[in-house]
Amino acid sequence: MTFWDLFGLGFMQRALIAAVVTGLAAPAVGTYLVQRRLSLLGDGIGHVAVTGVALGLVTGTSPTWMAVIVAVLGALLIELIRERGHTNGDVALALLFYGGLAGGVLLTGLAGESAASLQEYLFGSIATLTVSDIIATMVLAAVVIVVGIGLAPQLFAVAQDPEFARVTGLRVPVYNVLIAVLAAVSVSVAMRTVGLLLVSALMVVPVATAQQVTRSFRSTLAVAMACGAAASLGGLLLAAWASFHARVAPGPTIVLLSLAGFLLTWPLGALLRRRLRRREPFPTGAPAAHEPAAEHPHEHGPDCGHPAIPHDDHIDYVHDGHRHAAHGAHYDEH
Amino acid sequence: MSLTSVVPDAGNAPDSADPVVVANASVALQGRPILRGVELRVHAGQFVALMGANGSGKSTLVRAMTGLLPLASGQIDLLGTPLSRFEDWQRIGFVPQRIGAASGVPASVWEVVASGRLTRRRLLHRLAQADRAAIDAAIEEVGLTDRARDGVATLSGGQQQRVLIARALAGQPDLFFLDEPTAGVDLPNQQTLTEALDRLKAGGATVVLVAHELGPLRPLVDRAVVLRDGRVAYDGPALEDHQVHHPLFGEAHSHHHHPGDHAPDHAPQVTAPWEDPR
């Protein structure tokens, strides 16, 4: 069997679908979490969802749907503590992290389930998805993407400046809860792809990558979703290809690939920011004294190659630590 | 003008069309009274400056007027409707204290200003031509057209303040509340702000502005209301900056630090949900 034969197999096709929709949905919510400086919220909800999975295993019901329910409840609790406790949420998150994880492991043990069945959810098991799993994944991901993009203006305004949003008449608490619920749903969606312990990576790393090269919120959201889908799909294919030679788990491969994407764009972002800073206009105000530049054979102009920076009503040309402004036949030091 | 001629209720002739009516309003934060029995009527088209020392309650009053803080007692009517039933938010423009227009994700100037247009947009509808035109006009009004596509975080403090003003303008309101729009803003940017506010005033808008010092805004101000310790201490024509810092109005001249007179957004401990932070 070759690598290409894999695509004819049902489990691989299901895995491909799951990878793409998860890769699109997770950053769609992740962008709002990063905007609120709540990057680790996804991780907190992921830990809480472990208890949901364990409840599903104990009661013999669907671990996926139990995870959705418990994750949503956990997200609402985090939002309540954040809103009413007036913390920025990190201590609140920590409290829930540990309760959720410990509860899940304890319950799994009580049910007599092996650690292996829990591990499927902790680190993902994209190759074992059933048809009904895929339908659930697609429905939940579609909800996340439609709400995340459709309500983007409102969600953006609420996250950007909650007080201003209130004075425009938006129901800020409703949107806060909506974001928390969306995060919980996308955690449950990504649970089978990358696993609960790595879920947050798919929500946050593509956003961090996108931020390196974008200047606006919309483009950050779009680039993050593209990065998420690319990392998810690429990671799955890479793991499938590598699995002919070694045991390679798709979940960690997806996360590592998406981190690699960040590492590649990081220097690019640094370069862009440096260029932007160099092009920043100089503060207004003329120099105290008229100081003509020394003998200057070079003639500055629009394409002389030196950065041309606006300064009041004229242009300063910057080179070798000097700012030269044309003044009659000579240049002034500004 | 001598300060002994202070008339607490000057300019408060009743008028049913007054856009802002504050009647015996009190606000308490964490059980401590911050505003006590404030009476204030702002007439249509008036440019009112709320002034006073740090902790005098001037910011609290503007936050109560915009519904951000609940009243302990009394009532505030905006445009003839009590705040509790007020729905006409597209007529209100709010410029909060600049706590940094930036957030965890880059946002362009255009996007931030566009969020001020939400009052007039329908849920899940695309931006109409009129919306785009209003957003572009608001950005032009504060002179940032050439920076519209740039990230807000790359702008200077004064330019960010102009973005917040443009955001309030985008909804085309006729009643403005501005909380310290000139605090920490350099003189050229204050000049630009003043010109924008001057055009607003000429257009007939009602403006309520919190300021520690008026600076270049002074010629625009029709009426100054000075608060002291949560009460109205002076209500009358605009004052010179040194008069506001007269001992009558509280502490002698103090340099302005950003006031901490609203609820802290971050407490070191996780407070319980049933505790009242206010």
Boltz contact constraints between the chains, C-beta under 6 A:
constraints:
  - contact:
      token1: [A, 31]
      token2: [B, 105]
      max_distance: 6.0
  - contact:
      token1: [A, 34]
      token2: [B, 104]
      max_distance: 6.0
  - contact:
      token1: [A, 34]
      token2: [B, 105]
      max_distance: 6.0
  - contact:
      token1: [A, 35]
      token2: [B, 103]
      max_distance: 6.0
  - contact:
      token1: [A, 35]
      token2: [B, 104]
      max_distance: 6.0
  - contact:
      token1: [A, 35]
      token2: [B, 105]
      max_distance: 6.0
  - contact:
      token1: [A, 37]
      token2: [B, 104]
      max_distance: 6.0
  - contact:
      token1: [A, 80]
      token2: [B, 273]
      max_distance: 6.0
  - contact:
      token1: [A, 84]
      token2: [B, 273]
      max_distance: 6.0
  - contact:
      token1: [A, 85]
      token2: [B, 270]
      max_distance: 6.0
  - contact:
      token1: [A, 85]
      token2: [B, 271]
      max_distance: 6.0
  - contact:
      token1: [A, 86]
      token2: [B, 267]
      max_distance: 6.0
  - contact:
      token1: [A, 86]
      token2: [B, 271]
      max_distance: 6.0
  - contact:
      token1: [A, 86]
      token2: [B, 277]
      max_distance: 6.0
  - contact:
      token1: [A, 87]
      token2: [B, 270]
      max_distance: 6.0
  - contact:
      token1: [A, 88]
      token2: [B, 266]
      max_distance: 6.0
  - contact:
      token1: [A, 91]
      token2: [B, 270]
      max_distance: 6.0
  - contact:
      token1: [A, 92]
      token2: [B, 270]
      max_distance: 6.0
  - contact:
      token1: [A, 150]
      token2: [B, 124]
      max_distance: 6.0
  - contact:
      token1: [A, 153]
      token2: [B, 118]
      max_distance: 6.0
  - contact:
      token1: [A, 157]
      token2: [B, 115]
      max_distance: 6.0
  - contact:
      token1: [A, 157]
      token2: [B, 118]
      max_distance: 6.0
  - contact:
      token1: [A, 160]
      token2: [B, 103]
      max_distance: 6.0
  - contact:
      token1: [A, 163]
      token2: [B, 68]
      max_distance: 6.0
  - contact:
      token1: [A, 163]
      token2: [B, 96]
      max_distance: 6.0
  - contact:
      token1: [A, 164]
      token2: [B, 94]
      max_distance: 6.0
  - contact:
      token1: [A, 164]
      token2: [B, 96]
      max_distance: 6.0
  - contact:
      token1: [A, 167]
      token2: [B, 66]
      max_distance: 6.0
  - contact:
      token1: [A, 167]
      token2: [B, 94]
      max_distance: 6.0
  - contact:
      token1: [A, 168]
      token2: [B, 89]
      max_distance: 6.0
  - contact:
      token1: [A, 168]
      token2: [B, 118]
      max_distance: 6.0
  - contact:
      token1: [A, 168]
      token2: [B, 119]
      max_distance: 6.0
  - contact:
      token1: [A, 169]
      token2: [B, 89]
      max_distance: 6.0
  - contact:
      token1: [A, 211]
      token2: [B, 106]
      max_distance: 6.0
  - contact:
      token1: [A, 214]
      token2: [B, 106]
      max_distance: 6.0
  - contact:
      token1: [A, 215]
      token2: [B, 106]
      max_distance: 6.0
  - contact:
      token1: [A, 215]
      token2: [B, 108]
      max_distance: 6.0
  - contact:
      token1: [A, 215]
      token2: [B, 151]
      max_distance: 6.0
  - contact:
      token1: [A, 216]
      token2: [B, 108]
      max_distance: 6.0
  - contact:
      token1: [A, 216]
      token2: [B, 111]
      max_distance: 6.0
  - contact:
      token1: [A, 217]
      token2: [B, 105]
      max_distance: 6.0
  - contact:
      token1: [A, 217]
      token2: [B, 107]
      max_distance: 6.0
  - contact:
      token1: [A, 217]
      token2: [B, 111]
      max_distance: 6.0
  - contact:
      token1: [A, 220]
      token2: [B, 105]
      max_distance: 6.0
  - contact:
      token1: [A, 220]
      token2: [B, 106]
      max_distance: 6.0
  - contact:
      token1: [A, 284]
      token2: [B, 188]
      max_distance: 6.0
